[in-house]
Amino acid sequence: MPDTEYPNVYTMKVAVVGVTGLVGTVMCKVLEEQGFPVSEFIPVASERSVGKTVQFKGKDHTVISMADAIAARPDIAIFSAGGKTSLKFAPQFAAVGTTVIDNSSAWRMDPTKKLVVPEVNANVLSAEDKIIANPNCSTIQMVVALAPLHEAFGIKRLVISTYQSFTGTGMQAVKQYNLERKGFEPQAEEMAYHYPIFENCLPHCDIFLENDYTKEEMKLVHETRKILGTDKMGITATAVRVPVNGGHSESVNVEFERPFDIEKVKQILRDAEGIAVLDDLENNKYPMPLYAKDKDEVFVGRIRRDASIENGLNLWIVADNLRKGAATNAVQIAQYLLQHKLVGEAAMATA
Ligand code: A2P
Protein backbone atom coordinates (compact mmCIF):
# COMPACT_ATOMS: atom_id res chain seq x y z
CA MET A 1 0.00 0.00 0.00
CA PRO A 2 1.46 3.42 -0.85
CA ASP A 3 2.15 5.94 1.90
CA THR A 4 -0.90 8.03 2.40
CA GLU A 5 -1.31 11.74 3.01
CA TYR A 6 -4.12 12.76 5.32
CA PRO A 7 -5.73 16.16 5.79
CA ASN A 8 -3.60 16.87 8.86
CA VAL A 9 -6.09 18.97 10.83
CA TYR A 10 -8.42 16.01 11.20
CA THR A 11 -8.04 13.14 13.61
CA MET A 12 -10.28 10.16 14.07
CA LYS A 13 -11.79 8.24 16.95
CA VAL A 14 -11.51 4.71 15.60
CA ALA A 15 -13.17 1.61 17.05
CA VAL A 16 -12.01 -1.87 16.00
CA VAL A 17 -14.87 -4.27 16.71
CA GLY A 18 -13.66 -7.86 16.96
CA VAL A 19 -10.23 -6.57 18.01
CA THR A 20 -9.21 -9.90 19.60
CA GLY A 21 -9.92 -11.87 16.41
CA LEU A 22 -7.59 -12.75 13.56
CA VAL A 23 -8.78 -10.00 11.23
CA GLY A 24 -9.17 -7.48 14.08
CA THR A 25 -5.52 -7.99 15.03
CA VAL A 26 -4.39 -7.36 11.45
CA MET A 27 -6.67 -4.31 11.22
CA CYS A 28 -4.80 -2.75 14.16
CA LYS A 29 -1.47 -3.55 12.51
CA VAL A 30 -2.49 -2.00 9.18
CA LEU A 31 -3.87 1.14 10.89
CA GLU A 32 -0.50 1.49 12.67
CA GLU A 33 1.59 0.85 9.56
CA GLN A 34 -0.41 3.33 7.52
CA GLY A 35 -0.07 6.02 10.17
CA PHE A 36 -3.84 6.42 10.11
CA PRO A 37 -4.51 9.51 12.30
CA VAL A 38 -6.19 7.79 15.24
CA SER A 39 -6.84 10.31 18.01
CA GLU A 40 -8.58 7.74 20.19
CA PHE A 41 -8.35 3.98 19.74
CA ILE A 42 -11.42 2.06 20.91
CA PRO A 43 -10.91 -1.73 21.08
CA VAL A 44 -14.14 -3.74 21.23
CA ALA A 45 -14.86 -7.46 21.51
CA SER A 46 -17.41 -9.77 23.12
CA GLU A 47 -18.24 -9.66 26.82
CA ARG A 48 -15.71 -12.51 27.24
CA SER A 49 -12.85 -10.17 26.41
CA VAL A 50 -13.97 -6.95 28.12
CA GLY A 51 -11.20 -5.82 30.49
CA LYS A 52 -8.42 -7.63 28.58
CA THR A 53 -5.68 -5.47 27.11
CA VAL A 54 -4.56 -5.14 23.50
CA GLN A 55 -1.61 -3.18 22.14
CA PHE A 56 -1.97 -0.30 19.71
CA LYS A 57 0.92 1.98 18.75
CA GLY A 58 3.03 0.58 21.56
CA LYS A 59 0.49 1.24 24.30
CA ASP A 60 -1.89 -1.02 26.22
CA HIS A 61 -5.61 -0.42 25.65
CA THR A 62 -8.46 -2.02 27.59
CA VAL A 63 -11.10 -3.85 25.55
CA ILE A 64 -14.55 -2.35 26.11
CA SER A 65 -18.10 -3.52 25.45
CA MET A 66 -20.28 -2.68 22.47
CA ALA A 67 -22.51 -0.46 24.62
CA ASP A 68 -19.54 1.57 25.90
CA ALA A 69 -18.12 1.82 22.39
CA ILE A 70 -21.42 3.17 21.02
CA ALA A 71 -21.55 5.68 23.89
CA ALA A 72 -18.03 6.85 22.89
CA ARG A 73 -19.42 7.80 19.41
CA PRO A 74 -16.41 6.87 17.29
CA ASP A 75 -15.97 8.52 13.89
CA ILE A 76 -15.22 5.13 12.32
CA ALA A 77 -15.91 1.59 13.53
CA ILE A 78 -14.21 -1.20 11.60
CA PHE A 79 -16.12 -4.40 12.29
CA SER A 80 -14.89 -7.98 12.01
CA ALA A 81 -16.99 -9.81 14.56
CA GLY A 82 -19.30 -11.96 12.43
CA GLY A 83 -22.57 -11.32 10.61
CA LYS A 84 -24.96 -11.54 13.54
CA THR A 85 -22.99 -9.05 15.62
CA SER A 86 -22.85 -6.73 12.69
CA LEU A 87 -26.56 -6.95 11.89
CA LYS A 88 -27.40 -6.09 15.48
CA PHE A 89 -24.81 -3.43 16.28
CA ALA A 90 -23.78 -1.67 13.05
CA PRO A 91 -27.09 0.27 12.90
CA GLN A 92 -26.63 1.31 16.54
CA PHE A 93 -23.21 2.80 15.72
CA ALA A 94 -24.63 4.42 12.58
CA ALA A 95 -27.42 5.98 14.68
CA VAL A 96 -24.84 7.91 16.76
CA GLY A 97 -23.09 9.18 13.60
CA THR A 98 -20.34 6.55 13.30
CA THR A 99 -19.34 5.30 9.85
CA VAL A 100 -19.17 1.51 10.02
CA ILE A 101 -16.90 -0.45 7.67
CA ASP A 102 -18.10 -4.01 8.03
CA ASN A 103 -16.10 -7.08 7.11
CA SER A 104 -18.95 -9.58 7.54
CA SER A 105 -21.38 -10.70 4.85
CA ALA A 106 -24.33 -9.08 6.69
CA TRP A 107 -24.76 -5.98 4.52
CA ARG A 108 -22.96 -6.81 1.31
CA MET A 109 -25.96 -7.58 -0.85
CA ASP A 110 -28.26 -4.97 0.75
CA PRO A 111 -29.11 -2.71 -2.21
CA THR A 112 -28.92 0.36 0.07
CA LYS A 113 -25.32 -0.43 1.10
CA LYS A 114 -22.15 0.11 -0.92
CA LEU A 115 -19.80 -2.84 -1.45
CA VAL A 116 -16.37 -1.37 -2.00
CA VAL A 117 -12.92 -2.32 -3.26
CA PRO A 118 -11.15 1.05 -3.40
CA GLU A 119 -9.11 0.32 -6.56
CA VAL A 120 -12.35 -0.53 -8.37
CA ASN A 121 -15.29 1.52 -7.10
CA ALA A 122 -14.42 3.88 -4.21
CA ASN A 123 -16.07 6.65 -6.24
CA VAL A 124 -19.52 5.30 -5.21
CA LEU A 125 -18.91 6.42 -1.60
CA SER A 126 -20.56 9.47 -0.07
CA ALA A 127 -20.80 11.03 3.42
CA GLU A 128 -24.31 9.56 3.68
CA ASP A 129 -22.95 5.99 3.68
CA LYS A 130 -22.95 5.05 7.36
CA ILE A 131 -22.64 1.29 6.89
CA ILE A 132 -20.16 0.29 4.17
CA ALA A 133 -19.55 -3.35 3.31
CA ASN A 134 -16.10 -4.85 2.83
CA PRO A 135 -16.42 -7.70 0.30
CA ASN A 136 -15.53 -11.35 0.82
CA CYS A 137 -11.78 -12.04 0.79
CA SER A 138 -11.87 -14.16 -2.37
CA THR A 139 -13.97 -11.58 -4.19
CA ILE A 140 -11.69 -8.66 -3.28
CA GLN A 141 -8.51 -10.11 -4.74
CA MET A 142 -10.31 -11.35 -7.84
CA VAL A 143 -12.04 -8.07 -8.73
CA VAL A 144 -8.83 -6.07 -8.27
CA ALA A 145 -7.36 -8.18 -11.08
CA LEU A 146 -10.50 -8.42 -13.21
CA ALA A 147 -11.85 -4.86 -13.13
CA PRO A 148 -9.28 -3.33 -15.52
CA LEU A 149 -9.61 -6.31 -17.88
CA HIS A 150 -13.41 -6.04 -17.79
CA GLU A 151 -13.13 -2.40 -18.75
CA ALA A 152 -10.82 -3.22 -21.66
CA PHE A 153 -12.43 -6.35 -23.13
CA GLY A 154 -15.78 -6.95 -21.35
CA ILE A 155 -16.04 -10.15 -19.30
CA LYS A 156 -18.72 -12.55 -20.50
CA ARG A 157 -18.11 -15.51 -18.18
CA LEU A 158 -15.87 -16.59 -15.28
CA VAL A 159 -15.04 -20.11 -14.07
CA ILE A 160 -13.38 -19.85 -10.65
CA SER A 161 -11.65 -22.41 -8.41
CA THR A 162 -10.33 -21.18 -5.06
CA TYR A 163 -7.69 -22.58 -2.72
CA GLN A 164 -8.47 -20.73 0.50
CA SER A 165 -6.42 -20.59 3.70
CA PHE A 166 -8.02 -21.85 6.91
CA THR A 167 -7.17 -18.47 8.49
CA GLY A 168 -10.22 -17.13 6.63
CA THR A 169 -12.42 -19.10 9.03
CA GLY A 170 -10.99 -17.34 12.12
CA MET A 171 -9.24 -18.26 15.35
CA GLN A 172 -11.00 -21.58 15.87
CA ALA A 173 -9.78 -22.94 12.53
CA VAL A 174 -6.21 -21.93 13.34
CA LYS A 175 -6.50 -23.79 16.65
CA GLN A 176 -7.90 -26.88 14.91
CA TYR A 177 -5.07 -26.85 12.35
CA ASN A 178 -2.37 -26.40 15.01
CA LEU A 179 -3.73 -29.25 17.15
CA GLU A 180 -3.89 -31.58 14.14
CA ARG A 181 -0.41 -30.57 12.95
CA LYS A 182 0.99 -31.48 16.35
CA GLY A 183 -0.71 -34.88 16.16
CA PHE A 184 -3.60 -34.22 18.56
CA GLU A 185 -7.20 -35.03 17.73
CA PRO A 186 -9.32 -31.95 18.52
CA GLN A 187 -12.44 -32.36 20.65
CA ALA A 188 -15.73 -31.89 18.74
CA GLU A 189 -16.13 -28.39 20.21
CA GLU A 190 -12.62 -27.46 19.04
CA MET A 191 -13.38 -28.30 15.40
CA ALA A 192 -14.05 -25.38 13.04
CA TYR A 193 -14.70 -27.85 10.19
CA HIS A 194 -16.50 -31.19 9.84
CA TYR A 195 -13.19 -32.90 8.94
CA PRO A 196 -9.46 -32.48 9.59
CA ILE A 197 -7.92 -29.55 7.74
CA PHE A 198 -4.30 -30.67 8.21
CA GLU A 199 -3.17 -32.68 5.14
CA ASN A 200 -6.65 -32.30 3.68
CA CYS A 201 -8.73 -30.15 1.28
CA LEU A 202 -12.35 -29.36 1.98
CA PRO A 203 -14.62 -28.43 -0.96
CA HIS A 204 -16.85 -26.73 1.57
CA CYS A 205 -16.38 -23.05 2.51
CA ASP A 206 -19.25 -21.60 4.57
CA ILE A 207 -22.65 -23.35 4.48
CA PHE A 208 -24.35 -25.31 1.70
CA LEU A 209 -27.30 -23.58 0.01
CA GLU A 210 -30.43 -24.91 -1.68
CA ASN A 211 -28.78 -24.77 -5.12
CA ASP A 212 -26.00 -27.17 -3.89
CA TYR A 213 -23.38 -24.43 -4.03
CA THR A 214 -21.78 -23.09 -0.86
CA LYS A 215 -22.50 -19.60 0.43
CA GLU A 216 -18.84 -18.71 -0.26
CA GLU A 217 -19.23 -19.74 -3.91
CA MET A 218 -22.37 -17.65 -4.30
CA LYS A 219 -20.64 -14.68 -2.63
CA LEU A 220 -18.17 -14.79 -5.53
CA VAL A 221 -21.07 -14.70 -7.98
CA HIS A 222 -23.20 -11.97 -6.41
CA GLU A 223 -20.50 -9.72 -4.96
CA THR A 224 -18.44 -9.70 -8.17
CA ARG A 225 -21.49 -8.63 -10.18
CA LYS A 226 -22.38 -5.91 -7.66
CA ILE A 227 -18.85 -4.44 -7.55
CA LEU A 228 -18.35 -4.58 -11.32
CA GLY A 229 -21.84 -3.13 -11.84
CA THR A 230 -23.26 -5.86 -14.04
CA ASP A 231 -25.93 -8.49 -13.58
CA LYS A 232 -25.17 -10.16 -16.90
CA MET A 233 -21.76 -11.73 -16.22
CA GLY A 234 -21.90 -15.55 -16.11
CA ILE A 235 -20.01 -16.74 -13.02
CA THR A 236 -19.54 -20.22 -11.58
CA ALA A 237 -17.26 -21.12 -8.68
CA THR A 238 -15.88 -23.98 -6.59
CA ALA A 239 -14.39 -22.82 -3.27
CA VAL A 240 -11.95 -25.12 -1.47
CA ARG A 241 -10.41 -24.78 1.99
CA VAL A 242 -6.74 -25.84 1.98
CA PRO A 243 -4.16 -26.38 4.76
CA VAL A 244 -2.33 -23.13 3.97
CA ASN A 245 -1.48 -20.88 6.91
CA GLY A 246 -2.50 -17.56 5.32
CA GLY A 247 -3.13 -16.59 1.70
CA HIS A 248 -5.87 -17.40 -0.78
CA SER A 249 -5.12 -18.59 -4.33
CA GLU A 250 -7.55 -18.61 -7.24
CA SER A 251 -7.54 -20.16 -10.67
CA VAL A 252 -9.75 -17.95 -12.83
CA ASN A 253 -10.82 -18.79 -16.35
CA VAL A 254 -12.11 -15.71 -18.14
CA GLU A 255 -14.14 -15.51 -21.35
CA PHE A 256 -14.15 -12.01 -22.82
CA GLU A 257 -16.77 -10.43 -25.06
CA ARG A 258 -14.06 -8.99 -27.30
CA PRO A 259 -10.75 -10.31 -28.71
CA PHE A 260 -7.61 -9.45 -26.75
CA ASP A 261 -3.88 -9.38 -27.17
CA ILE A 262 -2.06 -11.33 -24.44
CA GLU A 263 0.73 -8.74 -24.16
CA LYS A 264 -1.90 -6.03 -23.76
CA VAL A 265 -3.52 -8.04 -20.93
CA LYS A 266 -0.16 -8.25 -19.15
CA GLN A 267 0.44 -4.53 -19.65
CA ILE A 268 -2.99 -3.61 -18.29
CA LEU A 269 -2.37 -5.74 -15.19
CA ARG A 270 1.13 -4.27 -14.70
CA ASP A 271 -0.28 -0.74 -14.90
CA ALA A 272 -3.25 -1.36 -12.60
CA GLU A 273 -3.36 -0.06 -9.04
CA GLY A 274 -2.90 -2.66 -6.30
CA ILE A 275 -1.59 -5.42 -8.60
CA ALA A 276 1.86 -6.99 -8.83
CA VAL A 277 2.38 -9.19 -11.88
CA LEU A 278 4.63 -12.16 -11.08
CA ASP A 279 4.87 -14.16 -14.26
CA ASP A 280 8.45 -15.14 -15.11
CA LEU A 281 8.30 -18.74 -16.23
CA GLU A 282 11.99 -18.99 -17.16
CA ASN A 283 12.88 -18.30 -13.54
CA ASN A 284 9.94 -20.26 -12.07
CA LYS A 285 8.33 -17.11 -10.69
CA TYR A 286 4.60 -17.09 -10.05
CA PRO A 287 2.32 -16.00 -7.21
CA MET A 288 2.14 -18.19 -4.10
CA PRO A 289 0.58 -17.72 -0.66
CA LEU A 290 4.01 -17.88 1.02
CA TYR A 291 5.19 -15.02 -1.17
CA ALA A 292 2.01 -12.94 -0.70
CA LYS A 293 2.07 -13.25 3.10
CA ASP A 294 2.08 -9.90 4.95
CA LYS A 295 1.89 -7.99 1.66
CA ASP A 296 -0.94 -5.74 0.50
CA GLU A 297 -0.81 -6.29 -3.25
CA VAL A 298 -2.82 -8.76 -5.30
CA PHE A 299 -0.35 -11.00 -7.16
CA VAL A 300 -1.24 -12.19 -10.66
CA GLY A 301 0.62 -14.77 -12.73
CA ARG A 302 0.31 -17.79 -15.05
CA ILE A 303 -1.29 -15.35 -17.50
CA ARG A 304 -2.07 -17.35 -20.62
CA ARG A 305 -4.58 -17.73 -23.39
CA ASP A 306 -7.21 -20.45 -23.10
CA ALA A 307 -7.23 -21.78 -26.63
CA SER A 308 -10.23 -24.03 -25.99
CA ILE A 309 -12.65 -21.08 -26.34
CA GLU A 310 -12.80 -17.82 -28.28
CA ASN A 311 -11.38 -14.90 -26.25
CA GLY A 312 -10.38 -17.14 -23.31
CA LEU A 313 -7.77 -16.33 -20.65
CA ASN A 314 -6.41 -18.14 -17.58
CA LEU A 315 -5.12 -16.31 -14.51
CA TRP A 316 -3.68 -17.36 -11.15
CA ILE A 317 -4.47 -14.76 -8.47
CA VAL A 318 -3.03 -14.78 -4.94
CA ALA A 319 -3.31 -12.40 -1.99
CA ASP A 320 -2.95 -12.35 1.79
CA ASN A 321 -6.57 -12.96 2.79
CA LEU A 322 -6.24 -11.24 6.17
CA ARG A 323 -4.67 -8.13 4.60
CA LYS A 324 -5.99 -7.16 1.11
CA GLY A 325 -8.78 -9.71 1.56
CA ALA A 326 -9.97 -8.07 4.79
CA ALA A 327 -8.02 -5.56 6.93
CA THR A 328 -6.12 -3.64 4.26
CA ASN A 329 -9.23 -3.21 2.11
CA ALA A 330 -11.19 -1.91 5.14
CA VAL A 331 -8.42 0.53 6.09
CA GLN A 332 -8.16 1.70 2.46
CA ILE A 333 -11.91 2.47 2.57
CA ALA A 334 -11.32 4.48 5.77
CA GLN A 335 -8.41 6.29 4.10
CA TYR A 336 -10.56 7.16 1.09
CA LEU A 337 -13.33 8.50 3.36
CA LEU A 338 -10.87 10.66 5.26
CA GLN A 339 -9.01 11.92 2.20
CA HIS A 340 -12.30 12.88 0.54
CA LYS A 341 -13.71 14.38 3.77
CA LEU A 342 -16.61 11.94 3.87
CA VAL A 343 -16.28 11.00 7.53
CA GLY A 344 -16.27 12.53 11.03
CA GLU A 345 -15.12 16.08 11.66
CA ALA A 346 -13.84 16.39 8.10
CA ALA A 347 -17.27 15.60 6.65
CA MET A 348 -18.98 18.00 9.03
CA ALA A 349 -16.57 20.78 8.11
CA THR A 350 -17.48 20.46 4.43
CA ALA A 351 -21.23 19.84 4.95
P1 A2P B 1 -13.95 -12.52 21.53
O1 A2P B 1 -12.48 -12.73 21.35
O2 A2P B 1 -14.26 -11.79 22.80
O3 A2P B 1 -14.78 -13.75 21.32
P2 A2P B 1 -12.37 -14.64 14.86
O4 A2P B 1 -13.16 -14.48 13.58
O5 A2P B 1 -10.90 -14.60 14.62
O6 A2P B 1 -12.79 -15.81 15.65
O7 A2P B 1 -12.71 -13.33 15.73
C1 A2P B 1 -14.01 -12.91 16.04
C2 A2P B 1 -13.96 -11.57 16.79
O8 A2P B 1 -15.31 -11.12 17.00
C3 A2P B 1 -13.35 -11.69 18.17
O9 A2P B 1 -12.67 -10.48 18.49
C4 A2P B 1 -14.59 -11.85 19.06
O10 A2P B 1 -14.39 -11.45 20.40
C5 A2P B 1 -15.51 -10.88 18.37
N1 A2P B 1 -16.92 -11.12 18.73
C6 A2P B 1 -17.62 -12.26 18.62
N2 A2P B 1 -18.90 -12.09 19.06
C7 A2P B 1 -18.99 -10.79 19.44
C8 A2P B 1 -20.02 -9.98 19.99
N3 A2P B 1 -21.25 -10.48 20.21
N4 A2P B 1 -19.76 -8.69 20.28
C9 A2P B 1 -18.52 -8.18 20.05
N5 A2P B 1 -17.50 -8.89 19.54
C10 A2P B 1 -17.72 -10.17 19.23
Boltz pocket constraint, residues with backbone or C-beta under 6 A from the ligand:
constraints:
  - pocket:
      binder: B
      contacts: [[A, 17], [A, 18], [A, 19], [A, 20], [A, 21], [A, 22], [A, 23], [A, 24], [A, 44], [A, 45], [A, 46], [A, 47], [A, 48], [A, 49], [A, 50], [A, 66], [A, 80], [A, 81], [A, 82], [A, 85], [A, 169], [A, 170], [A, 171], [A, 172]]
      max_distance: 6.0
